Amino acid sequence: MKQLILGGARSGKSRLAEAWVRHKCGASPAHYVATAQRSDCDQEMLARIERHSLQREQHWLVSEEPLTLGRHLDELPDNVPSVLIDCLTLWLSNCLAAGCWEEEKAQFLEAVDRFNGDLVLVSNEVGLGIVPMGHLSRQFVDESGFLHQALAGLCDRVIFTAAGLPLVMKGEPWSL
């Protein structure tokens, strides 16, 4: 099953995704792909990364991939019962900053389409507010919306999360 879990900042989307994978895998090691870029210059981001790592199961396999997410997904071992990727909007930001978005997006969508296991994708829904000022901000909002639409077409279930509560937008009801 492929799932897309959307929500705003601090909506509970990561916690929901981790609970699903924990339920699905039990004691088996899931594969967690983190997209945040570590930088010694950004202490706040390092603290966020640390908080996320503490809430994950310690026996999960963890990899960090800030740019080449499609290739990374293709290269994951076949014997892992579930893959969780968190967060697609961080990945989008990384790719926009590196100037490789169009190529990486295409490769990622193809990899998701080919993927045959249990896949959980986490992303921020940023298109519910006003149109932002500035070209890069508008491009980010537009591209995240286009990415979410494409992924919703490839996923079996799409969940919107608010206040820690899942609202199933596509697919079977969500329950543990």
C-alpha positions as CSV (number, residue, x, y, z in Angstrom):
1,M,0.0,0.0,0.0
2,K,1.1,3.5,-0.8
3,Q,0.0,6.3,1.4
4,L,0.3,10.1,1.4
5,I,-0.1,11.8,4.7
6,L,-0.6,15.6,4.5
7,G,-1.0,18.2,7.1
8,G,0.2,21.6,8.3
9,A,3.1,22.2,10.7
10,R,2.7,20.4,14.0
11,S,-0.5,18.7,12.7
12,G,0.6,15.2,13.9
13,K,1.3,13.9,10.4
14,S,4.7,12.4,11.3
15,R,3.4,10.9,14.5
16,L,0.5,9.4,12.5
17,A,2.8,8.0,9.8
18,E,5.2,6.5,12.5
19,A,2.2,4.9,14.3
20,W,1.0,3.3,11.1
21,V,4.5,1.9,10.3
22,R,5.0,0.8,13.9
23,H,1.6,-1.1,13.7
24,K,2.4,-2.6,10.3
25,C,5.9,-3.7,11.1
26,G,5.8,-4.6,14.8
27,A,9.3,-5.7,15.7
28,S,10.5,-5.8,12.1
29,P,12.8,-3.0,11.0
30,A,11.1,-0.4,8.8
31,H,13.2,1.9,6.7
32,Y,12.9,5.6,7.6
33,V,14.1,8.1,5.0
34,A,14.7,11.6,6.3
35,T,15.1,14.4,3.9
36,A,16.3,17.2,6.2
37,Q,19.7,18.6,5.5
38,R,22.1,18.7,8.4
39,S,24.0,22.0,8.8
40,D,26.1,23.1,11.7
41,C,25.0,26.6,10.9
42,D,21.3,25.8,11.6
43,Q,21.0,24.8,15.3
44,E,17.2,24.9,15.2
45,M,17.1,22.3,12.4
46,L,19.6,20.1,14.2
47,A,17.3,20.2,17.2
48,R,14.3,19.2,15.0
49,I,16.2,16.3,13.5
50,E,17.2,15.2,17.0
51,R,13.5,15.4,18.2
52,H,12.4,13.3,15.3
53,S,15.1,10.7,15.8
54,L,14.1,10.3,19.5
55,Q,10.5,9.6,18.6
56,R,11.3,6.9,16.0
57,E,11.7,3.2,16.9
58,Q,15.4,2.6,17.5
59,H,15.5,-0.6,15.5
60,W,14.3,1.1,12.3
61,L,16.8,1.5,9.6
62,V,17.4,5.2,8.9
63,S,18.9,7.0,5.9
64,E,19.2,10.6,5.1
65,E,18.6,11.7,1.5
66,P,18.1,15.4,0.9
67,L,18.1,15.4,-2.9
68,T,18.1,12.2,-4.9
69,L,15.0,10.7,-3.4
70,G,13.9,8.7,-6.4
71,R,17.2,7.0,-6.9
72,H,17.4,6.3,-3.1
73,L,13.9,4.7,-3.1
74,D,14.9,2.5,-6.1
75,E,18.0,1.4,-4.2
76,L,16.4,0.4,-0.9
77,P,16.6,-3.3,0.0
78,D,13.5,-5.4,-1.0
79,N,13.3,-7.2,2.4
80,V,12.2,-4.1,4.4
81,P,8.4,-4.4,5.2
82,S,7.7,-0.6,5.2
83,V,9.3,2.6,4.0
84,L,8.5,5.9,5.5
85,I,9.7,9.1,3.9
86,D,9.5,12.3,5.9
87,C,9.2,15.1,4.7
88,L,8.6,15.8,1.0
89,T,8.3,19.5,1.4
90,L,11.8,19.7,3.0
91,W,13.0,17.6,0.0
92,L,11.3,20.1,-2.4
93,S,13.0,23.0,-0.7
94,N,16.4,21.3,-1.0
95,C,15.9,20.6,-4.7
96,L,14.7,24.1,-5.5
97,A,17.7,25.5,-3.7
98,A,20.0,23.1,-5.6
99,G,18.3,23.8,-9.0
100,C,17.5,20.2,-9.6
101,W,13.7,20.1,-8.9
102,E,12.3,19.1,-12.2
103,E,14.7,16.2,-12.8
104,E,14.4,14.9,-9.2
105,K,10.6,15.2,-9.1
106,A,10.3,13.2,-12.3
107,Q,12.6,10.5,-11.0
108,F,10.8,10.3,-7.7
109,L,7.4,10.0,-9.2
110,E,8.6,7.2,-11.4
111,A,10.2,5.5,-8.4
112,V,7.0,5.8,-6.4
113,D,5.0,4.3,-9.3
114,R,7.4,1.3,-9.5
115,F,7.6,0.7,-5.8
116,N,5.9,-2.5,-4.7
117,G,6.1,-2.4,-1.0
118,D,4.4,-0.5,1.9
119,L,5.2,3.1,1.4
120,V,4.2,6.0,3.6
121,L,5.0,9.6,2.4
122,V,4.7,12.6,4.7
123,S,4.4,16.2,3.4
124,N,3.3,19.6,4.6
125,E,0.1,21.0,3.0
126,V,1.1,24.6,2.4
127,G,-1.6,25.6,-0.2
128,L,-4.4,26.5,2.2
129,G,-3.3,30.1,2.9
130,I,-2.9,33.2,0.9
131,V,-0.7,33.4,-2.2
132,P,2.7,34.3,-0.8
133,M,4.8,37.2,-1.9
134,G,8.0,36.5,-3.8
135,H,8.8,34.3,-6.7
136,L,10.5,31.5,-4.8
137,S,7.7,31.3,-2.2
138,R,5.0,31.1,-4.8
139,Q,7.0,28.5,-6.8
140,F,7.4,26.4,-3.6
141,V,3.6,26.5,-2.9
142,D,2.8,25.7,-6.5
143,E,5.3,22.9,-6.9
144,S,4.2,21.3,-3.6
145,G,0.6,21.4,-4.8
146,F,1.5,19.8,-8.1
147,L,3.6,17.1,-6.3
148,H,0.8,16.3,-3.9
149,Q,-1.7,16.0,-6.8
150,A,0.6,13.6,-8.7
151,L,1.3,11.5,-5.6
152,A,-2.4,11.4,-4.7
153,G,-2.9,9.8,-8.1
154,L,-0.3,7.1,-7.4
155,C,-1.3,6.4,-3.8
156,D,-3.9,4.0,-2.5
157,R,-4.7,6.2,0.5
158,V,-4.4,9.9,1.1
159,I,-4.9,11.3,4.6
160,F,-5.1,14.9,5.7
161,T,-4.1,15.4,9.3
162,A,-5.2,18.3,11.6
163,A,-4.9,18.4,15.4
164,G,-3.4,14.9,15.3
165,L,-6.6,13.5,13.7
166,P,-6.6,11.7,10.4
167,L,-9.2,12.5,7.7
168,V,-9.1,10.0,4.9
169,M,-9.5,11.7,1.6
170,K,-8.9,8.7,-0.6
171,G,-8.9,5.0,0.1
172,E,-9.9,2.7,2.9
173,P,-10.6,4.2,6.4
174,W,-7.5,4.5,8.6
175,S,-7.3,2.5,11.8
176,L,-4.7,0.7,13.9
